[in-house]
Amino acid sequence: MALRFPRFFLLLAAILVFTGIPSFAEFYTDWLWFEELGYEQVFLKSLSAQATTGLAVGAVVFVILWLNLRLSLRLLRRREFAIATPDGPRIITVDTGRLRSLIYFGAFVAAVLIGLYSASSWATWLYAIHAMPFGRTDPVLGRDIAFYLFRLPMLELVYGIALTTTILTIGGVGGAHVAAGNLTLDPLRGVIASHTA
């Protein structure tokens, strides 16, 4: 009897194959090139910078999302909804608590994607950490020119990551409160939020 694999695992395997093989080929080509030039340490430094920034930023983003979602997801419970049917109104019960694992998984995926984005900007982090002053200042703001070349791009990157994390947190927490019934929209009174929300 042949083994049957769920479609999800087949799809996941296909994604890994189509993304993993080109990534490995690029990595191996770069490694051979740096090895041929005798600059393996430069390549290893870039890899360690990518891994460090990706893991650090991804972990911070996940902790922020998890802490905020944890507070709102505790309120998920069974809810009853009335739906109109040809035979009249019918009450259905939905256990919104089952959404917890899915939402946490979504937070993990978002943190991984943000971590990967941060890892791809590893040079920006290194420029900011190892910035050296130019000795010439901007005549308007009085900052050293090095600030605009090294520190400002890093601050813009941090701002973008923080803004994205905030939007994801607001969306996740708001969605959890809507699912729990603590945040509703009334046609007459507008948005109704419970004290908990």
GULOPA-649523 format. One record per residue (C-alpha): chain; residue in three letters; z, x, y. Coordinates in pm, whole numbers, plus 50000, padded with zeros to 5 digits. Layout:
% residues N
chaine = A	residu = Ala	up = Z	east = X	north = Y
...
This chain:
% residues 197
chaine = A	residu = Met	up = 50000	east = 50000	north = 50000
chaine = A	residu = Ala	up = 49893	east = 50149	north = 50330
chaine = A	residu = Leu	up = 50154	east = 50203	north = 50596
chaine = A	residu = Arg	up = 50126	east = 49984	north = 50903
chaine = A	residu = Phe	up = 50216	east = 50126	north = 51241
chaine = A	residu = Pro	up = 50287	east = 49900	north = 51536
chaine = A	residu = Arg	up = 50019	east = 49899	north = 51802
chaine = A	residu = Phe	up = 50267	east = 50035	north = 52055
chaine = A	residu = Phe	up = 50309	east = 50360	north = 51861
chaine = A	residu = Leu	up = 49934	east = 50395	north = 51816
chaine = A	residu = Leu	up = 49885	east = 50348	north = 52190
chaine = A	residu = Leu	up = 50162	east = 50600	north = 52263
chaine = A	residu = Ala	up = 50006	east = 50852	north = 52023
chaine = A	residu = Ala	up = 49665	east = 50806	north = 52188
chaine = A	residu = Ile	up = 49814	east = 50861	north = 52534
chaine = A	residu = Leu	up = 49993	east = 51176	north = 52415
chaine = A	residu = Val	up = 49675	east = 51312	north = 52256
chaine = A	residu = Phe	up = 49453	east = 51243	north = 52558
chaine = A	residu = Thr	up = 49705	east = 51382	north = 52809
chaine = A	residu = Gly	up = 49868	east = 51649	north = 52596
chaine = A	residu = Ile	up = 49561	east = 51837	north = 52476
chaine = A	residu = Pro	up = 49410	east = 51895	north = 52823
chaine = A	residu = Ser	up = 49751	east = 51994	north = 52961
chaine = A	residu = Phe	up = 49807	east = 52241	north = 52679
chaine = A	residu = Ala	up = 49455	east = 52384	north = 52723
chaine = A	residu = Glu	up = 49518	east = 52436	north = 53095
chaine = A	residu = Phe	up = 49859	east = 52592	north = 53028
chaine = A	residu = Tyr	up = 49721	east = 52828	north = 52763
chaine = A	residu = Thr	up = 49427	east = 52933	north = 52982
chaine = A	residu = Asp	up = 49660	east = 53010	north = 53273
chaine = A	residu = Trp	up = 49892	east = 53206	north = 53044
chaine = A	residu = Leu	up = 49603	east = 53420	north = 52914
chaine = A	residu = Trp	up = 49479	east = 53484	north = 53268
chaine = A	residu = Phe	up = 49819	east = 53591	north = 53401
chaine = A	residu = Glu	up = 49880	east = 53801	north = 53089
chaine = A	residu = Glu	up = 49546	east = 53977	north = 53135
chaine = A	residu = Leu	up = 49640	east = 54066	north = 53495
chaine = A	residu = Gly	up = 49991	east = 54175	north = 53396
chaine = A	residu = Tyr	up = 50162	east = 53903	north = 53602
chaine = A	residu = Glu	up = 50337	east = 53710	north = 53326
chaine = A	residu = Gln	up = 50660	east = 53709	north = 53532
chaine = A	residu = Val	up = 50484	east = 53527	north = 53817
chaine = A	residu = Phe	up = 50363	east = 53261	north = 53575
chaine = A	residu = Leu	up = 50708	east = 53228	north = 53418
chaine = A	residu = Lys	up = 50863	east = 53199	north = 53766
chaine = A	residu = Ser	up = 50631	east = 52909	north = 53851
chaine = A	residu = Leu	up = 50715	east = 52740	north = 53520
chaine = A	residu = Ser	up = 51089	east = 52777	north = 53574
chaine = A	residu = Ala	up = 51054	east = 52644	north = 53930
chaine = A	residu = Gln	up = 50861	east = 52342	north = 53804
chaine = A	residu = Ala	up = 51113	east = 52272	north = 53530
chaine = A	residu = Thr	up = 51414	east = 52315	north = 53758
chaine = A	residu = Thr	up = 51284	east = 52096	north = 54041
chaine = A	residu = Gly	up = 51149	east = 51831	north = 53804
chaine = A	residu = Leu	up = 51469	east = 51805	north = 53601
chaine = A	residu = Ala	up = 51701	east = 51816	north = 53902
chaine = A	residu = Val	up = 51513	east = 51556	north = 54107
chaine = A	residu = Gly	up = 51449	east = 51333	north = 53805
chaine = A	residu = Ala	up = 51819	east = 51343	north = 53708
chaine = A	residu = Val	up = 51936	east = 51261	north = 54061
chaine = A	residu = Val	up = 51689	east = 50971	north = 54091
chaine = A	residu = Phe	up = 51792	east = 50832	north = 53751
chaine = A	residu = Val	up = 52162	east = 50852	north = 53834
chaine = A	residu = Ile	up = 52106	east = 50667	north = 54163
chaine = A	residu = Leu	up = 51899	east = 50398	north = 53993
chaine = A	residu = Trp	up = 52138	east = 50368	north = 53698
chaine = A	residu = Leu	up = 52452	east = 50337	north = 53910
chaine = A	residu = Asn	up = 52302	east = 50068	north = 54133
chaine = A	residu = Leu	up = 52142	east = 49877	north = 53847
chaine = A	residu = Arg	up = 52458	east = 49897	north = 53638
chaine = A	residu = Leu	up = 52653	east = 49705	north = 53901
chaine = A	residu = Ser	up = 52396	east = 49426	north = 53925
chaine = A	residu = Leu	up = 52301	east = 49408	north = 53556
chaine = A	residu = Arg	up = 52661	east = 49331	north = 53457
chaine = A	residu = Leu	up = 52605	east = 48984	north = 53606
chaine = A	residu = Leu	up = 52319	east = 48893	north = 53373
chaine = A	residu = Arg	up = 52409	east = 48602	north = 53145
chaine = A	residu = Arg	up = 52261	east = 48303	north = 52968
chaine = A	residu = Arg	up = 52092	east = 48065	north = 53212
chaine = A	residu = Glu	up = 51957	east = 47717	north = 53171
chaine = A	residu = Phe	up = 51629	east = 47609	north = 53327
chaine = A	residu = Ala	up = 51483	east = 47261	north = 53351
chaine = A	residu = Ile	up = 51110	east = 47241	north = 53294
chaine = A	residu = Ala	up = 50883	east = 46941	north = 53321
chaine = A	residu = Thr	up = 50707	east = 46836	north = 53001
chaine = A	residu = Pro	up = 50493	east = 46532	north = 52915
chaine = A	residu = Asp	up = 50801	east = 46389	north = 52738
chaine = A	residu = Gly	up = 51020	east = 46437	north = 53043
chaine = A	residu = Pro	up = 51250	east = 46715	north = 53165
chaine = A	residu = Arg	up = 51356	east = 46968	north = 52906
chaine = A	residu = Ile	up = 51635	east = 47224	north = 52926
chaine = A	residu = Ile	up = 51565	east = 47573	north = 52795
chaine = A	residu = Thr	up = 51820	east = 47853	north = 52769
chaine = A	residu = Val	up = 51724	east = 48210	north = 52850
chaine = A	residu = Asp	up = 51948	east = 48509	north = 52778
chaine = A	residu = Thr	up = 51875	east = 48730	north = 53079
chaine = A	residu = Gly	up = 52115	east = 48992	north = 52939
chaine = A	residu = Arg	up = 51837	east = 49104	north = 52707
chaine = A	residu = Leu	up = 51655	east = 49245	north = 53008
chaine = A	residu = Arg	up = 51911	east = 49526	north = 53049
chaine = A	residu = Ser	up = 51755	east = 49773	north = 52808
chaine = A	residu = Leu	up = 51407	east = 49705	north = 52949
chaine = A	residu = Ile	up = 51523	east = 49759	north = 53308
chaine = A	residu = Tyr	up = 51708	east = 50080	north = 53217
chaine = A	residu = Phe	up = 51395	east = 50203	north = 53040
chaine = A	residu = Gly	up = 51192	east = 50123	north = 53352
chaine = A	residu = Ala	up = 51443	east = 50321	north = 53563
chaine = A	residu = Phe	up = 51409	east = 50615	north = 53322
chaine = A	residu = Val	up = 51027	east = 50605	north = 53341
chaine = A	residu = Ala	up = 51039	east = 50588	north = 53722
chaine = A	residu = Ala	up = 51278	east = 50886	north = 53732
chaine = A	residu = Val	up = 51050	east = 51085	north = 53499
chaine = A	residu = Leu	up = 50744	east = 51011	north = 53715
chaine = A	residu = Ile	up = 50926	east = 51109	north = 54035
chaine = A	residu = Gly	up = 51053	east = 51423	north = 53861
chaine = A	residu = Leu	up = 50698	east = 51512	north = 53756
chaine = A	residu = Tyr	up = 50576	east = 51457	north = 54110
chaine = A	residu = Ser	up = 50852	east = 51683	north = 54241
chaine = A	residu = Ala	up = 50770	east = 51945	north = 53978
chaine = A	residu = Ser	up = 50408	east = 51947	north = 54093
chaine = A	residu = Ser	up = 50537	east = 52039	north = 54443
chaine = A	residu = Trp	up = 50733	east = 52338	north = 54316
chaine = A	residu = Ala	up = 50575	east = 52574	north = 54569
chaine = A	residu = Thr	up = 50706	east = 52360	north = 54857
chaine = A	residu = Trp	up = 51061	east = 52396	north = 54725
chaine = A	residu = Leu	up = 51026	east = 52773	north = 54680
chaine = A	residu = Tyr	up = 50879	east = 52818	north = 55029
chaine = A	residu = Ala	up = 51176	east = 52635	north = 55180
chaine = A	residu = Ile	up = 51436	east = 52824	north = 54974
chaine = A	residu = His	up = 51289	east = 53168	north = 55047
chaine = A	residu = Ala	up = 51173	east = 53103	north = 55404
chaine = A	residu = Met	up = 51183	east = 53396	north = 55644
chaine = A	residu = Pro	up = 51183	east = 53357	north = 56024
chaine = A	residu = Phe	up = 50872	east = 53456	north = 56213
chaine = A	residu = Gly	up = 51066	east = 53559	north = 56522
chaine = A	residu = Arg	up = 50860	east = 53326	north = 56744
chaine = A	residu = Thr	up = 50989	east = 52991	north = 56860
chaine = A	residu = Asp	up = 50816	east = 52665	north = 56939
chaine = A	residu = Pro	up = 50818	east = 52621	north = 57320
chaine = A	residu = Val	up = 50881	east = 52245	north = 57298
chaine = A	residu = Leu	up = 51157	east = 52206	north = 57038
chaine = A	residu = Gly	up = 51282	east = 52564	north = 57029
chaine = A	residu = Arg	up = 51251	east = 52603	north = 56651
chaine = A	residu = Asp	up = 51119	east = 52909	north = 56475
chaine = A	residu = Ile	up = 50757	east = 52869	north = 56363
chaine = A	residu = Ala	up = 50868	east = 52925	north = 56003
chaine = A	residu = Phe	up = 51047	east = 52589	north = 56012
chaine = A	residu = Tyr	up = 50716	east = 52403	north = 56047
chaine = A	residu = Leu	up = 50547	east = 52604	north = 55772
chaine = A	residu = Phe	up = 50828	east = 52617	north = 55515
chaine = A	residu = Arg	up = 51117	east = 52378	north = 55582
chaine = A	residu = Leu	up = 50939	east = 52075	north = 55732
chaine = A	residu = Pro	up = 50710	east = 52014	north = 55428
chaine = A	residu = Met	up = 51018	east = 52023	north = 55205
chaine = A	residu = Leu	up = 51202	east = 51774	north = 55431
chaine = A	residu = Glu	up = 50897	east = 51545	north = 55423
chaine = A	residu = Leu	up = 50893	east = 51570	north = 55043
chaine = A	residu = Val	up = 51265	east = 51484	north = 55023
chaine = A	residu = Tyr	up = 51211	east = 51194	north = 55262
chaine = A	residu = Gly	up = 50928	east = 51055	north = 55048
chaine = A	residu = Ile	up = 51132	east = 51084	north = 54729
chaine = A	residu = Ala	up = 51437	east = 50925	north = 54893
chaine = A	residu = Leu	up = 51229	east = 50639	north = 55034
chaine = A	residu = Thr	up = 51063	east = 50572	north = 54698
chaine = A	residu = Thr	up = 51401	east = 50579	north = 54522
chaine = A	residu = Thr	up = 51548	east = 50339	north = 54778
chaine = A	residu = Ile	up = 51258	east = 50094	north = 54739
chaine = A	residu = Leu	up = 51284	east = 50108	north = 54359
chaine = A	residu = Thr	up = 51660	east = 50056	north = 54378
chaine = A	residu = Ile	up = 51628	east = 49757	north = 54611
chaine = A	residu = Gly	up = 51357	east = 49607	north = 54391
chaine = A	residu = Gly	up = 51556	east = 49657	north = 54071
chaine = A	residu = Val	up = 51885	east = 49532	north = 54210
chaine = A	residu = Gly	up = 51716	east = 49237	north = 54382
chaine = A	residu = Gly	up = 51533	east = 49146	north = 54062
chaine = A	residu = Ala	up = 51856	east = 49164	north = 53863
chaine = A	residu = His	up = 52030	east = 48932	north = 54110
chaine = A	residu = Val	up = 51737	east = 48689	north = 54096
chaine = A	residu = Ala	up = 51750	east = 48691	north = 53714
chaine = A	residu = Ala	up = 52126	east = 48633	north = 53725
chaine = A	residu = Gly	up = 52087	east = 48343	north = 53968
chaine = A	residu = Asn	up = 52284	east = 48513	north = 54246
chaine = A	residu = Leu	up = 51979	east = 48532	north = 54472
chaine = A	residu = Thr	up = 51762	east = 48222	north = 54509
chaine = A	residu = Leu	up = 51505	east = 48084	north = 54748
chaine = A	residu = Asp	up = 51557	east = 47731	north = 54872
chaine = A	residu = Pro	up = 51265	east = 47557	north = 55053
chaine = A	residu = Leu	up = 51501	east = 47415	north = 55315
chaine = A	residu = Arg	up = 51777	east = 47673	north = 55349
chaine = A	residu = Gly	up = 51574	east = 47988	north = 55281
chaine = A	residu = Val	up = 51726	east = 48277	north = 55089
chaine = A	residu = Ile	up = 52063	east = 48191	north = 54933
chaine = A	residu = Ala	up = 52277	east = 48485	north = 54822
chaine = A	residu = Ser	up = 52607	east = 48456	north = 54643
chaine = A	residu = His	up = 52908	east = 48662	north = 54751
chaine = A	residu = Thr	up = 52853	east = 48890	north = 54450
chaine = A	residu = Ala	up = 52492	east = 48960	north = 54552
